[in-house]
Amino acid sequence: MKRCYSCLALLILSPALLLLGYYAIYSREFAYRISLTVETPAGLRQGSSVIRVFFGPSFGWSSRGISSRGEATFIDLGEGKNLVALLAQGPRGDAGNLQTLVSQAFFGLSPQGYLKRAPIEVAELPIGTRVALVGETIPTLVTFSDLADPNSAKVIAPHGFEAVCGSGYALKSASIETVAPGIWPFNLLPMPWPKWLFGETITRGIEKQLPFLVARREELRNVSADRPGFRPYFHSFVRESF
């Protein structure tokens, strides 16, 4: 009887183990850190955020499921001022997507304006590969006069800090760097070490700095595409899939 139970358990567990193994072998991941340094009258202020990207197995299809976890970069500039580098591009925070931004930053564009390499190829780069974010690869930058109100946002052009924040403020540098993604499924655990197994810790905490992300979460999940000006989509601040 015990042998029958063992065989039955094996039959039940085998598909799950095979699926787990398939995911572990054929899924791809990479992680990166976006860092910014801002010049202020009181000195340099810095902030960074780690985002992890997961490409699921294709299962024979021409495309893979893509998901990411992480959050926008928040920097306290002092004197009641702040800066948020969103998980988005463009003056309205609705141009391109994270994977496009990352691939463009590391590999550039062809003369025809297409990505030179697919975003999944970022996973092939050595850990510690770092490049400057310039031009269109700089994420949408915003500042909030009221951290409890998403409608108080002002978009800041990379070279327009003084116009919004005042004299002495400027974006000094922005960069993106590949970091250890860890090994799935171990990197789903919030363990800080060893990095090669658990990966670089995904940044968390922006919901405490921007309380409207909690109080008005559903509203921000359903921002109208017809809304004029900057669009404070929830996913521009937080990616929480997988």
N, C-alpha and C positions, 0 to 999 in steps of 0.2 A: 504493500500500500504506500509506504514512504517513497518507494522508487517511482510509483505512478505520479505522486505529488511533485517529485523532483522533475520528472519529465514534463509535466504540465507547466510548472513554473518556468522551465527552460523555454518551452514553446511560446509562453506569453512574453518572456523577457527578450527573447532573441530579436524580434523585429525592432524593439526599442533600442537595443544595444547596437544593431546594425545601423539604424537611423542616426544614433549618436555618433558612431564611428564615421559615417558618411559626412555628417556635418563637420566633425573635427578635421577630416582630411581635405574636404573640398570647399569649405568656407574660407574666406580671406578677411583679414582685418588689418587696419593700421590706426595709429593714433598720432595726434599732433598737438603741439602747443602754440597758441597764438599769443604773442607778447607785444605790449605797447609801452612806450616811454613818452611821457608828456613833460614839457618844460613849463614850470609855473614860477611866479615871483618868489616862492618859498623854496625852490629847488625842483629836482626831478621827482616825478611820481610815476610808478610803474604798476602794471597789472598783467596778468596772464590767465589763460584758461586752457584746460586740456579737454579735447574732444576725441572720442573714439568712433570709428566707422566700421560697420560690419557688412560684408557682402556674403549673402547666403549662397548655398550651392545652387547651380542652375537647373538641376534635375532634367537636363537635356534641352531646356528652353534656351532661346537666344539671349535672354537677359537674366540678371540675378536680382533678388530682392536686396535693397539697400536700406540700412537704418543707421542711425547715429545717436550717441548720447553725449551730452555736455551742455554747456551754457555760454552765454555771452560774457565778455570780459568787462568787469566793472572796476573803475578806478576812482577813488576819492581824491579830488584835486585840491581839497582844502577850501576854506572860506565858503563853505556851502555849495561848492561847485563839484560836478561829477562828469564822468565820461563813460559811455557804454559802447563797446565795439560789438555790434550785433552779429548774429549768425546769418547774415544776409548781405546783399550788395545793392548799390544804387542809391540815389537820393531819396527814394521812397521806401527802401528796404524790401523791394519786391523783384529785384533783378537777379537773374541767375540762381544758383543754388550752392550749397556748401561744397559738394563734390566738384562742381565746375570751378569754383574759386580756388580750391586746393590744387587741382590739376593744373590750372592756369598759372598759379604761383610757382609751382615746382618745374613745370615743363614748358610753359609759354604757349603762344598761339602760332599757328601757321600763317603765312602771308595772306591766306584767304580768310583768316579770322576764326578758324576751327581749332579745337584743342589738339595739340600735337600728340598727346597720349591719353589713354583712358584713365579715369580717376582710380580704378582698381590697381593700376601700375604704381601708384604711390607706395603700395605695400612692399614693392621690391626695393625701395630706397633704403640705404643703411640708416640705422637709428642714429640720430644726431645730425642728419642732413638739415641744414638751415638756409633759408633765403629771405631776403627782404621783401616785404609787401609794399608794392608801389602801384600808383595809378589805380586801375580798376580792381586790382587784387586787394586793396585796402577795404575791409568791411565797412558797412554803413556805420557812421559814428554819430551818436546822439547824446544830448545832455538833457536832464530833466530839472525844471525849476521846482517841481513838487514831486518827490519820490513816490507819492501815493496816487499820482494822477498820470496815466499814460498819455493823456492829451496835452500835457505840459512839455512834451518833447520838442527839441529843436535839433534838426540835422546840422552837423558841423562838417564842412568841407575840410579835407586834410590840410589845406593851406589857409583855412579861414578861422582858426581858433581865436585870434584877437578880436575878430568881428563879433563873435558870440560870447566869449569868456572874458575879454578885456585884455589890456596890455600885459605882456610878459608870458602869455600862454601860447604854446606851439606844440605840434606833434613832432617829437624829435626822431622817433623810429618806430617801425612796426615790422614784425618778422613772424615767420612760421617755421616750426622745427618738428621733424618726426621724432616721436618718443616711443618707448616700448609699449606695444599693445597687449602683451601677455599672451597666454594660450587659452583658447576657449575650451571648456566652460569655466576654467579656474579664474579667468579674469572677470567673471561676474561677481566674484566675492570681493568685498571691500578690504583687501589686505594690501598694506603698503610695501611689502617685501617678501620674496625677491621679485624685482621688476620683470625679469625675463618670463616669470610664470604668471604673476598676477597683473602685470602691466602698470603703467603710470596711473595714479589715482585720477579718476575723472573729477573735474572741478564741480563743486556744489556750493550753494549758499546765496545765489543771486536773489532768490525769493525773499530772503531776509532784508536784502538791501533795497529791493524794489517790491514793496508789499502789495502793489496792485496786481502782481502776477498771481497772487493768491486770491485777493478780494474780487478781482474782475477777470478771473481765468477764463470762464466760459465766454464772456464778451469778447475777449481777445482771440479766442479760438475761432470766432465767427465774424471777424472784421470784413466789411464789404470790400470787394475788389473795385467798386466804384468810388470808394472814399477818396477825396482829393488829398494831395499832400502825403506826408509820411503815414505809413500804415503799420501800427504797432501789433503785428501778428505775434501770438504767443510763441510760435515756433521760431521766431527770430531771437527770442531770449533763452528758450529752453528746448532742448531736444531730449526726449525721454523714452524713445523706443528701444526695443530689445532689452 
